[in-house]
Amino acid sequence: MSAKLKFEEALNRLEEIARILESGSASLDESVKLYEEGTRLIQLCAGRLNDAESKILKLSKDAAGTFSAEPLDGGTDRE
């Protein structure tokens, strides 16, 4: 698996792996290989999402009408 794989491609492959594993059509050996590939894809997607989130800024406006940008905190306080 290449680190140059686009997020969307990795997500599509992950969905395909999930369908195969859920169907029960794969042999045990194939299922283990697919599971391992899926684990790597999850790590890749999570890393890309974390990178993207760290680049997103939250734009705030104070009482005086002045705007400021701050890093998105990633908490549950999303608007």
N, CA and C atoms as an extended XYZ file, in Angstrom:
237
Properties=species:S:1:pos:R:3:atomname:S:1:resname:S:1:resid:I:1 pbc="F F F"
N         0.854       -1.181        0.000 N   MET     1
C         0.000        0.000        0.000 CA  MET     1
C         0.894        1.235        0.000 C   MET     1
N         0.571        2.155       -0.841 N   SER     2
C         1.377        3.347       -1.016 CA  SER     2
C         0.869        4.488       -0.152 C   SER     2
N         1.799        5.259        0.408 N   ALA     3
C         1.421        6.444        1.174 CA  ALA     3
C         0.863        7.519        0.247 C   ALA     3
N         1.063        7.364       -1.058 N   LYS     4
C         0.549        8.326       -2.029 CA  LYS     4
C        -0.900        8.039       -2.402 C   LYS     4
N        -1.453        6.995       -1.829 N   LEU     5
C        -2.845        6.641       -2.079 CA  LEU     5
C        -3.721        7.784       -1.580 C   LEU     5
N        -4.647        8.230       -2.427 N   LYS     6
C        -5.534        9.318       -2.038 CA  LYS     6
C        -6.481        8.848       -0.943 C   LYS     6
N        -6.915        9.780       -0.107 N   PHE     7
C        -7.822        9.462        0.989 CA  PHE     7
C        -9.065        8.740        0.479 C   PHE     7
N        -9.661        9.259       -0.581 N   GLU     8
C       -10.885        8.687       -1.124 CA  GLU     8
C       -10.663        7.268       -1.635 C   GLU     8
N        -9.506        7.027       -2.246 N   GLU     9
C        -9.178        5.688       -2.737 CA  GLU     9
C        -9.019        4.719       -1.566 C   GLU     9
N        -8.336        5.184       -0.518 N   ALA    10
C        -8.142        4.352        0.667 CA  ALA    10
C        -9.480        4.036        1.324 C   ALA    10
N       -10.345        5.010        1.412 N   LEU    11
C       -11.659        4.804        2.019 CA  LEU    11
C       -12.505        3.838        1.193 C   LEU    11
N       -12.468        3.990       -0.125 N   ASN    12
C       -13.198        3.064       -1.003 CA  ASN    12
C       -12.691        1.637       -0.849 C   ASN    12
N       -11.377        1.469       -0.787 N   ARG    13
C       -10.804        0.133       -0.606 CA  ARG    13
C       -11.207       -0.434        0.758 C   ARG    13
N       -11.209        0.406        1.765 N   LEU    14
C       -11.608       -0.032        3.094 CA  LEU    14
C       -13.060       -0.512        3.098 C   LEU    14
N       -13.920        0.206        2.400 N   GLU    15
C       -15.320       -0.210        2.289 CA  GLU    15
C       -15.442       -1.538        1.545 C   GLU    15
N       -14.629       -1.710        0.516 N   GLU    16
C       -14.640       -2.957       -0.242 CA  GLU    16
C       -14.201       -4.129        0.648 C   GLU    16
N       -13.164       -3.901        1.426 N   ILE    17
C       -12.675       -4.937        2.340 CA  ILE    17
C       -13.761       -5.300        3.353 C   ILE    17
N       -14.433       -4.306        3.876 N   ALA    18
C       -15.496       -4.561        4.852 CA  ALA    18
C       -16.608       -5.410        4.229 C   ALA    18
N       -16.979       -5.106        2.989 N   ARG    19
C       -18.031       -5.886        2.306 CA  ARG    19
C       -17.603       -7.343        2.142 C   ARG    19
N       -16.355       -7.543        1.739 N   ILE    20
C       -15.848       -8.910        1.538 CA  ILE    20
C       -15.846       -9.675        2.856 C   ILE    20
N       -15.325       -9.033        3.907 N   LEU    21
C       -15.256       -9.707        5.200 CA  LEU    21
C       -16.645       -9.981        5.768 C   LEU    21
N       -17.557       -9.042        5.598 N   GLU    22
C       -18.919       -9.234        6.103 CA  GLU    22
C       -19.660      -10.336        5.350 C   GLU    22
N       -19.332      -10.534        4.077 N   SER    23
C       -20.018      -11.549        3.277 CA  SER    23
C       -19.606      -12.961        3.688 C   SER    23
N       -18.430      -13.089        4.275 N   GLY    24
C       -17.945      -14.404        4.678 CA  GLY    24
C       -17.440      -15.249        3.520 C   GLY    24
N       -17.249      -14.622        2.363 N   SER    25
C       -16.841      -15.373        1.175 CA  SER    25
C       -15.333      -15.618        1.087 C   SER    25
N       -14.552      -14.922        1.902 N   ALA    26
C       -13.096      -15.058        1.837 CA  ALA    26
C       -12.632      -16.218        2.718 C   ALA    26
N       -11.554      -16.868        2.292 N   SER    27
C       -10.950      -17.924        3.109 CA  SER    27
C       -10.332      -17.290        4.352 C   SER    27
N        -9.948      -18.128        5.295 N   LEU    28
C        -9.344      -17.618        6.530 CA  LEU    28
C        -8.074      -16.833        6.227 C   LEU    28
N        -7.193      -17.397        5.391 N   ASP    29
C        -5.946      -16.708        5.053 CA  ASP    29
C        -6.209      -15.378        4.363 C   ASP    29
N        -7.145      -15.385        3.422 N   GLU    30
C        -7.484      -14.150        2.714 CA  GLU    30
C        -8.104      -13.132        3.679 C   GLU    30
N        -8.934      -13.606        4.585 N   SER    31
C        -9.565      -12.719        5.568 CA  SER    31
C        -8.528      -12.048        6.459 C   SER    31
N        -7.524      -12.800        6.878 N   VAL    32
C        -6.466      -12.232        7.711 CA  VAL    32
C        -5.704      -11.166        6.937 C   VAL    32
N        -5.371      -11.449        5.675 N   LYS    33
C        -4.662      -10.471        4.842 CA  LYS    33
C        -5.507       -9.213        4.632 C   LYS    33
N        -6.797       -9.405        4.383 N   LEU    34
C        -7.691       -8.257        4.196 CA  LEU    34
C        -7.804       -7.452        5.486 C   LEU    34
N        -7.894       -8.140        6.608 N   TYR    35
C        -7.966       -7.457        7.908 CA  TYR    35
C        -6.712       -6.611        8.133 C   TYR    35
N        -5.549       -7.176        7.846 N   GLU    36
C        -4.294       -6.437        8.012 CA  GLU    36
C        -4.236       -5.231        7.081 C   GLU    36
N        -4.665       -5.412        5.839 N   GLU    37
C        -4.704       -4.294        4.894 CA  GLU    37
C        -5.670       -3.217        5.392 C   GLU    37
N        -6.824       -3.648        5.883 N   GLY    38
C        -7.808       -2.711        6.416 CA  GLY    38
C        -7.263       -1.913        7.586 C   GLY    38
N        -6.518       -2.572        8.451 N   THR    39
C        -5.908       -1.888        9.594 CA  THR    39
C        -4.939       -0.805        9.123 C   THR    39
N        -4.143       -1.121        8.116 N   ARG    40
C        -3.208       -0.118        7.575 CA  ARG    40
C        -3.970        1.043        6.929 C   ARG    40
N        -5.047        0.722        6.229 N   LEU    41
C        -5.847        1.769        5.593 CA  LEU    41
C        -6.513        2.672        6.636 C   LEU    41
N        -6.975        2.086        7.722 N   ILE    42
C        -7.564        2.883        8.805 CA  ILE    42
C        -6.528        3.848        9.361 C   ILE    42
N        -5.319        3.364        9.585 N   GLN    43
C        -4.247        4.226       10.100 CA  GLN    43
C        -3.929        5.345        9.111 C   GLN    43
N        -3.875        5.008        7.825 N   LEU    44
C        -3.594        6.016        6.802 CA  LEU    44
C        -4.701        7.069        6.787 C   LEU    44
N        -5.960        6.641        6.778 N   CYS    45
C        -7.085        7.583        6.739 CA  CYS    45
C        -7.120        8.453        7.999 C   CYS    45
N        -6.909        7.838        9.144 N   ALA    46
C        -6.913        8.603       10.400 CA  ALA    46
C        -5.805        9.647       10.401 C   ALA    46
N        -4.646        9.276        9.901 N   GLY    47
C        -3.532       10.225        9.827 CA  GLY    47
C        -3.840       11.386        8.901 C   GLY    47
N        -4.438       11.074        7.748 N   ARG    48
C        -4.794       12.139        6.806 CA  ARG    48
C        -5.850       13.066        7.413 C   ARG    48
N        -6.834       12.498        8.109 N   LEU    49
C        -7.867       13.325        8.745 CA  LEU    49
C        -7.262       14.206        9.834 C   LEU    49
N        -6.360       13.658       10.622 N   ASN    50
C        -5.699       14.455       11.661 CA  ASN    50
C        -4.884       15.585       11.053 C   ASN    50
N        -4.182       15.296        9.960 N   ASP    51
C        -3.402       16.332        9.278 CA  ASP    51
C        -4.316       17.442        8.766 C   ASP    51
N        -5.428       17.049        8.162 N   ALA    52
C        -6.363       18.037        7.624 CA  ALA    52
C        -6.965       18.876        8.748 C   ALA    52
N        -7.333       18.220        9.834 N   GLU    53
C        -7.935       18.944       10.958 CA  GLU    53
C        -6.962       19.962       11.551 C   GLU    53
N        -5.676       19.614       11.577 N   SER    54
C        -4.695       20.537       12.145 CA  SER    54
C        -4.496       21.774       11.267 C   SER    54
N        -4.921       21.701       10.008 N   LYS    55
C        -4.778       22.834        9.095 CA  LYS    55
C        -6.015       23.730        9.070 C   LYS    55
N        -7.091       23.256        9.681 N   ILE    56
C        -8.338       24.015        9.670 CA  ILE    56
C        -8.340       25.001       10.836 C   ILE    56
N        -8.717       26.228       10.541 N   LEU    57
C        -8.770       27.259       11.569 CA  LEU    57
C       -10.218       27.590       11.901 C   LEU    57
N       -10.431       27.910       13.145 N   LYS    58
C       -11.749       28.345       13.598 CA  LYS    58
C       -11.749       29.875       13.571 C   LYS    58
N       -12.703       30.453       12.879 N   LEU    59
C       -12.811       31.897       12.770 CA  LEU    59
C       -13.804       32.374       13.823 C   LEU    59
N       -13.346       33.291       14.686 N   SER    60
C       -14.196       33.808       15.759 CA  SER    60
C       -14.319       35.314       15.637 C   SER    60
N       -15.439       35.825       16.101 N   LYS    61
C       -15.677       37.260       16.091 CA  LYS    61
C       -15.955       37.685       17.530 C   LYS    61
N       -15.194       38.683       18.022 N   ASP    62
C       -15.407       39.129       19.400 CA  ASP    62
C       -16.509       40.191       19.452 C   ASP    62
N       -16.818       40.673       20.651 N   ALA    63
C       -17.905       41.631       20.851 CA  ALA    63
C       -17.679       42.929       20.078 C   ALA    63
N       -16.425       43.287       19.842 N   ALA    64
C       -16.098       44.509       19.113 CA  ALA    64
C       -16.190       44.313       17.601 C   ALA    64
N       -16.450       43.079       17.170 N   GLY    65
C       -16.570       42.811       15.735 CA  GLY    65
C       -15.267       42.444       15.064 C   GLY    65
N       -14.219       42.231       15.847 N   THR    66
C       -12.918       41.866       15.313 CA  THR    66
C       -12.835       40.345       15.138 C   THR    66
N       -12.370       39.940       13.969 N   PHE    67
C       -12.225       38.521       13.702 CA  PHE    67
C       -10.845       38.036       14.113 C   PHE    67
N       -10.782       36.795       14.574 N   SER    68
C        -9.498       36.160       14.874 CA  SER    68
C        -9.591       34.699       14.451 C   SER    68
N        -8.451       34.155       14.088 N   ALA    69
C        -8.389       32.753       13.673 CA  ALA    69
C        -7.577       31.990       14.703 C   ALA    69
N        -8.080       30.813       15.068 N   GLU    70
C        -7.373       29.968       16.021 CA  GLU    70
C        -7.502       28.521       15.556 C   GLU    70
N        -6.566       27.686       15.977 N   PRO    71
C        -6.649       26.279       15.564 CA  PRO    71
C        -7.951       25.649       16.044 C   PRO    71
N        -8.478       24.758       15.242 N   LEU    72
C        -9.661       24.006       15.620 CA  LEU    72
C        -9.259       23.060       16.734 C   LEU    72
N        -9.996       23.088       17.845 N   ASP    73
C        -9.566       22.306       19.012 CA  ASP    73
C        -9.911       20.833       18.905 C   ASP    73
N       -10.789       20.477       17.989 N   GLY    74
C       -11.109       19.061       17.811 CA  GLY    74
C       -11.994       18.502       18.891 C   GLY    74
N       -12.512       19.360       19.773 N   GLY    75
C       -13.387       18.901       20.839 CA  GLY    75
C       -14.794       18.698       20.340 C   GLY    75
N       -15.704       18.470       21.282 N   THR    76
C       -17.094       18.219       20.924 CA  THR    76
C       -17.894       19.499       20.783 C   THR    76
N       -17.278       20.634       20.997 N   ASP    77
C       -17.949       21.927       20.948 CA  ASP    77
C       -17.953       22.476       19.508 C   ASP    77
N       -18.510       21.704       18.587 N   ARG    78
C       -18.504       22.117       17.185 CA  ARG    78
C       -19.817       22.776       16.843 C   ARG    78
N       -19.720       23.815       16.013 N   GLU    79
C       -20.920       24.547       15.588 CA  GLU    79
C       -21.203       24.304       14.138 C   GLU    79
